Amino acid sequence: MQRKIIHLDADCFYAAIEMRDDPALRGIPIAVGGSAERRGVLTTCNYEARAFGLHSAMPTAQAMRLCPSLTVVAPQMGKYREASKAMRAIFSDFTEIIEPLSLDEAYLDVSEISDGDLTATRIAKAIRQRIREELQITVSAGVSVNKFIAKVASDWKKPDGLTVVPPDQVDAFVAALPVKKIPGVGSVTAEKMHRYGLRNCADIRNWSLFELRRRFGKFGLVLHERARGRDERPVQPARVRKSISVERTFDEDISGPAEWAPIIEQLYTHLMERIESAKAWNGITKAFIKLKFNDFTTTTVERVGTKAIETDFQQLLLEGWERRLQPVRLIGLGVRLLEEGDQISAPLPFSDSPPSADI
């Protein structure tokens, strides 16, 4: 049976919720994030702000210099969680095979329900229409034969777009894709690929699997498969997680705590979002951090008995950095989760609800 996968992604989700709730914010450049005075960073921004070159993870002070008229709104995670819950309810009216990726993004497998008049494309249109009517925000959607192509397609006509890549168009669609469209290909990997003359998926197809593995290690197999439009990963409604984490690799090494302070705020917000999406608050057993230094050595620090609040991660990062006192090229934050069958001999010090994010 030919799979039919939909990828849905809300357009500038946090900013869209703020504009929905405050009409005065519509049509002007706005961002959701921390204040410039507190060395905050942008979590997201609307398309009016993006026209000035603003983007997520940009320091707020820099954003204000690029766009002096920018309005910065503090994140209100409670509102975003409620909107996310409402979107999930709409998804579940069409299928139970839903894999949430974050508060505003999910895969749906509609292979077994799309038939005759109820095609995957019509399902995607119906979902987008209901979200527009019931939540007053827009989502972009991609429809295709697997997760990889559906995700790329959902970004094709943002904002408020729908892109369908039917089976007979997959080969041509993928062949023309720039290598940076392949998930996992960041700036550093893309630059390396460009040096080898690999600029799109058609170029990758000219390389053997052996050569790709020799140049790119295990990731060479992913490049080989994605360049041919292949992705056998299923949509997984209930993934068994051992941990939840977020990380960021820097284009240029950062010297230490003074530079990473605003970045931690952004990473922490993303981590809280993923924990909420996985409904994993009651399963947290440890908090941990990962640092990769400029010499590519890595260190991790874990702690039991933490409430996984932002200051805990800052302390763990400082402890890890002091082990080497070198510039850092990657920072990761995460939590370990209780595995099935594990028992806790004493109550963990976590509350039933997520900690409030004071950003």
N, C-alpha and C positions, 0 to 999 in steps of 0.2 A: 504493500500500500504506500502510495506517495504521501510523504509527510506534508502537513500544512501548518507552518509556524508563524505566529504573529509576535512582533516585538513592539511594545508600546512605551513611549517615553514622553512624560509631560514637558511642555516647553517652559524653560526658566521657572521651574515649579514654585520655589519659595517666593520669587518676585511676583509670579502670577497670582498667588494667593494674596499677597499684600496689595496688589493693584485691584484685585476683585473687591477687597474689603474697604479700600479707601480710594474712591474715584479721583481724588486730588493727585494721586500718584500716577495716573494713566497719562501716557503721551509724553512723559518727561523721563530723563535718565535716572533710574533708581538701582540700588544694589542692596542686597541683604548681607550683613556681615558685622564685624566688629568696628569700633570707632577708631579713627586715626590717632586719637590721644592715647589709646591703650595699645597702640601698635597692632591693631586688628588687621584682618584680611577679609576679602570678599568671599562669601560662600557662593553666591550667584549674582547675576545682574540681568536686567531686561535687555531687549534688543536695541532700544534707544541708547543705552549705556555702552553696549558692545560696539556701536558705531564709532565710539571714541577710542577703541582699542582695549577696553576693559574686559577682564575675564576672571573666572574663579581662581582663588588662591593668590590674587594680586594684593599686595599690601594696600590698605585703605588710603594711606597717605599718598601713595603713588597714584592711585585712582583719582583722588581729588585734584592732583596736579594736572592730570590728563583731561579731566572733566570737572571744572570748578563748580558747575551747576548740579553735580551729582547729589541725590538725596540717599542717605544711607539709613536703612531700617534694621534694627536689631532682630535677630532670628526669634521666631515664636514657634518652637517645635510642637507645642500642643496643637496649634491650628494645622500645621502641616501633617501631623499624624492623623488627625480627623479626616482631612481631605484624602489622604492615602487610603484610609480604611473605607471611605466611600467609593473610591475607585476600585478597590479590590472587590467590593460587593457587586459592582457592575460587571467586572470580569467574570465573577462566579455565576452570574446569570447565564453565561454562554458556555463555560467549561469549568471543570474542577481541576484540570491540569494546568496549574499556574505556578510559575517559578518567579517569585519576587527577587529583584536584584537590589532594590533600594526603595525608599518611600514612593518614588515617582516613576519606577521603571519595572517592567516585568515581561517575561515570555509567556505566551499561551500556546498550547498545542490543541488545534481544532481539527485534527486529521479525521477523527471518527465522527464528528458531528457536522462537518461541512460536506454537503452532498446536495445535488440538485439545485434548488433555488437558494439554499443557505450555503453560499460559498465562503471561503475564508476572507475574501475581499469584502463581501457584504457584512460579515461579522465585524471586521475591523471598522468599517464605516459606521455600523450601528453603535459600536462602543464609543467611538469618537463623538458621535452625535449626542449620545446620552451624557457623556462627561461634560460636553459643552453646555447642554441644557440644565443639567442638575448641579454642576459645580462651577459653571461660568469660567472655566479655564479650557485651554486647548492641549491636545496631545498629538504627537506625530507617531505614525505607525509604519512598520515595514512588514510585508507579507512575502514569504517565500518557502523554500523546501527545507531549510534548516536554520539553526540559531544564528550562525555566522552571517548569512546573507540577509536574514530578516533584520538583524541589528544594524548592519551597514545601511540597509534600505530605509530604516526609520529616520536616519540622519540626513537622508538625501535631499528632502524638500522642507527641512525645518525653516521656520516654525509652522505648525498646523498643516503638516503635509502627510500624504499617504503615497507610498511607493510600493508597487507590486512587481516582483520578479518571478514570472512563471517559469516552470521547468525548462521550456524550450529557449529561454533567454538567459539562463544562468551562466552558461559558458562565456558568452560575449560580455555580459555584465561584469563578471569576475575578472576576465582577462584585462579589462581596461582599468581596474582599480589600482590607485597608487598604493605602494607598499604600506604607507602609514595608516591605511584603512584596515589593515589586518590587526585585530586585537592582540596586544602584546608587543607591537612594534612601536616603540617610543622614538624620541628624537635621536638618541645615541645609536640604536639599532638601525634606524632608517638611514642615518648618515653612513654607517658601515656598509649597508646594502647598496647605497648610491655609489660608493667607491668601487664596488664590484660590478657596477652597471645594472643593478637591479632596481628599477624604478616603478614597475607595475607588476601585476601578477603574471602577465604574459612573459615577462623577462624571467621570473622565477621558474616557470614551466620548462625553460630551456636548460635548467640545472638538474642533475640527477639527485636522487635522495641521498646518495653517498656523499656527494659534494656539499649539499646543504648541511648535512650533519657534521661534516668535517669543519665547515666554516662557522656554523651557528649552534653546534651541540644538539641537545635534545630538541631545542626549538626548531631545528631544521625540519623535523617531521611535521610539525604544525604548519610551517611555511609551505612544505610540499603539498599538504592536503588542502589548506585554505586556498592556495593559488589555483586549485582545480575545482573549487567550489564545494569541497567535501567537509562535512562536519556531522559526525554521528552522535554527538552528545544529545541525550534526551532532555526534554523539559522535565525538571525534577521538582514536584510540588513539596516534597518533604525530604530535604537533604539532611543526612546525619552529619552534623558539624562537630568537630573537635575544638575549633577555635573560630573566632571572627577577628579580622585584622584589616588595617589599612596601612598603606605605606606610600612614600613619595621618594623618587630618585631625582636628584638635582642636576641641572645642566652644568652648574659650577659648584664645586665643593663649598660648604659653609663652615665658618671657623669654629662655631660652638654655640653655647646657649644664648648669647646675646642676639645672634642672627636667627636662631630657629624659633624664638618665642612666638611670633605671629603665625608661623607655619603650624605649630602644635595646636593652636586654636582651630584652624581649618581641619586638620586631621582628626581632632577629637570630635568635632561636629559630625564628620563623616562616619566615624566609628559608632557614635551614638545612634545614628540613622540606621546603620546596618544591624546593630543589636535589636533595635525596635522592629525592624523589618522581619528579623528572624524570630521575634517573640522569645528572646533568650535571656531576659533579665534574671529569671530565677535559677538559671543554670550556670551562672558565672562562678568559677572557682578561683581564678587567678587573673591578675592583670600582668601584662608583659610589654616590653619594648624591644626593638631591634635597632641597632646602629651598624651601618657599614661605613668604614673609614676610607680615606683616600688611597690607602694601600690595599684596599679590597678585603681586609680582615673584617670579621663580623663579631659582634658581641650581643648577647641578649641578657636581660635582667627580668626576673619574674618575682611576683610577691603575692602571697596568700593573705587574706584578711583585709583587702582593700575594697573600698566602695566603687572603684574604677571611676573616680572623679578626675577632673583635669589636673589638679595639683599632684595627685598620685603619680600620674604619668610623667609630669615634669621632674619629680624627684627620682623616678626610675631612670629617666634619660640622663640626668646629671650624674647619677651613680655609674651608668654605663660609660659615659663620655670620660669620666675621670680615670677610667682604667687605662686609657691610651693618650688622652689629651691631644688628639689629632683632628684635622679637618674631616668633616662628615659628608658623604655623598648620598646616603639613604637613611631615612628615618621611618620606623614602623611602630604603630601602636596596636595592641590587641588584647583580647581576653580569652582564657581557656574555659571550656565548657564542660559541664558534668556529662560523662558518657553513660550510655544505657547500662544499667547493672551496677554502677558505682553507688556507694552509700556514703553518707556524710555522718560522722560520729557526733558532730556538734553543729548547731545552727550557724550558717554563714552570716556574716554581718552585712548582707545586702537587703535593701528594702524591696517590697513587692512592686514598687513602681520605679521607673528610671529616674536617675538623679537629674535635677534641673540643670540645664546648661546656662551658666551665667556668662554670656558672651557679649 
